[in-house]
Amino acid sequence: MNIIAILLPEHVFYKAEPVRELAQALTDQGYHIVYPSGSQDLLTLLEQNPRIAGIIFDWEQYGMDLCLAINEINEYLPLYAFISTHSVLDVSANDMRMALYFFEYGLNAAADISQRIRQYTAEYIDAIMPPLTKALFHYVEEGKYTFCTPGHMAGTAYQKSPVGSLFYDFFGGNTLKADVSISVTELGSLLDHTSSHLEAEEYIARTFGAEQSYMVTNGTSTSNKIVGMYASPAGSTVLIDRNCHKSLAHLLLMSDVVPIYLTPSRNAYGILGGIPQRQFSRACIAQKVAATPQASWPVHAVITNSTYDGLLYNTQYIKQTLAVPSIHFDSAWVPYTNFHPIYRGKSDMSGERTPDKVIFETQSTHKLLAAFSQASIIHIKGDYDELTFNEAYMMHTTTSPHYGIVASIEMAAAMVRGKPGRRLIQRSIERALHFRKEVYRLLQESEGWFFDIWQPEIIEDAVCWPVEPGAPWHGFRDADADHMYLDPIKVTILTPGMDETGEMASEGIPASLVAKFLNERGVVVEKTGPYNLLFLFSIGIDKTKAMSLLRGLTEFKRAYDLNLRVRNMLPDLYAEDPDFYRHMRIQDLAQGIHGLIRQQHLPQLMLNTFAVLPEMKMTPYAAFQQQVRGNVETVELSQMVGRISANMLLPYSPGVPVVMPGEMITEGSRAVLDFLLMLCSIGQHYPGFETDIHGAELTDDGRYWVRVLK
Ligand SMILES: *Cc1c(COP(=O)(O)O)cnc(C)c1O
């Protein structure tokens, strides 16, 4: 970080010459000097170049206006104002809180001033660096010799081996040097929450508006288990979002608790609409408790906020209404909601404490912020027992955490702080909004068909759009007012073939075809539904990526309209079964799959599937214990009616468990099986379109097998 921008003063010798001398002195010190042509040029430069570490300018010419404008971009950046003896200094106490330093024009002062600029640059870096990362960098720079793990010893071991050297060169020295042992006492300990690790936790808690935060190095999968183990003793009853991540299903296998499910609504596209408001009421919970053997009043609840498709809850309502002492929001997908006003009231840590309740939030720092994979945080607001919680934490935490991951959690927090952080989020919202408008424009302008976007009719401003009761766009029949909101950065593209009521058109383009086409062009789709594709506009998405997605969509349309051969349009798919696809054209393939979906009434099937849950014959915990005892056998998927499932069955997509361990599909819940069989049948007819069902095994003959209890 060594770029200094100089706004050259008007050309009078007494100003120009000292600045020229200073530029020379700074260059000699290793700074890179750039000269924007005016204040607007400077501001744009600044927005696009986060490595700029200081601005030199003429106070008389630019003054406080420029400072305020820069402050909007980065309030920490050092500003060096040059004044002459007759300059007026009208600086208020408020302005003095900026990193604003004054120097006088004068010859032969450059050496001294450049020295001070170096010091202020160091202070700037120190101010924006979070505590643990700072300590880790410092430790690595010191280059101590250790005689402890990890065995590669700051990378030295790799460099003694030919193949190891390749590994070293790829990852680079600092990655390996920063992989230090927990025995290094200077950095404190993740497990004991000491020294710079404790400072990092406090820093993260302050940043995210939590009372306490815990850094977790094995993903939100682990964070969810930690919270669950702490919050629900054996024998207790837990309310769980049926739209839960599989880590929560695993929690139910580990912990001897009785689950009661909150069931989210869904629309014909298969998009989850969130849990309707009435399900949070006492009456509704009491009814479920009464209907479930062994159940008692729940001690803990888990809600996925946001849903996979980007619907956020009004969290205030849930916190106030839900009559359980402990509420866990699984916010793996939305670690950024605390940093932009459009998410106010929808983030879990927002607002004051909720009387008599403790609120937990888990988030995958790595999913939509910038952190290494596995980076995750648990936030807490409310009273809890720190020592007991830490037992649950340690139970699931490695004693050899990767410090690179830990530092990246803290770094993600540092990046979203202040105005630079807000701008980062703002830009991803703007980019998504722009993309939405572009697709809409192309739809209006296109001849014949084009892709549509799942969003309200009018999307002028960047806001979270409410899923209002009765509004036609969303397709949810039971939407509640002020309850769910669509996050603009989660973009669902719709392909032709089905409308929001589930009405199927005579022709259609299943989304899986588009996903394959994009994938073969290096654009990877986050999630594919029958006629929808989900794209995440996270902070790493820049204009070029958004453009290549748009180009991919228009290219698909062109190739589809020309009715190209599958062989030319989807070579990877063709390679899966050249005989089958030899003469096939893209429109035949699309209509073939669309026909299968239509024939089996997919929208209705999907609604029915999630309308009636399979019957819980025993808790997931008890079912897993049976499995561990070997009391299971394998049957074909189609034969599982009347049998107790040993596994969780979870088709991708929608990626939500349809059968939990210990549950039985009965005649009443047969739709679940029909739905799974329908998904399987597409793969049986069209090679390359096999559905991935977690918990079921696909054999070479195209049959799916599941494990049931004997
Ligand atoms: C991805 C995900 C998790 C698990 O997070 P990891 O960081 O991948 O372990 C938990 N909950 C939800 C809702 C998720 O989408």
The ligand as a Gaussian input file, in Angstrom:
#p B3LYP/6-31G(d) Opt

LIG

0 1
 C      -24.079000     -23.667000       3.580000
 C      -25.008000     -23.661000       4.701000
 C      -24.616000     -24.107000       5.959000
 C      -23.290000     -24.739000       6.194000
 O      -22.264000     -23.838000       6.044000
 P      -20.758000     -24.288000       5.764000
 O      -20.016000     -23.045000       6.054000
 O      -20.703000     -24.720000       4.340000
 O      -20.424000     -25.398000       6.677000
 C      -25.510000     -24.009000       6.999000
 N      -26.736000     -23.508000       6.814000
 C      -27.159000     -23.073000       5.613000
 C      -28.531000     -22.509000       5.479000
 C      -26.315000     -23.150000       4.513000
 O      -26.737000     -22.752000       3.328000

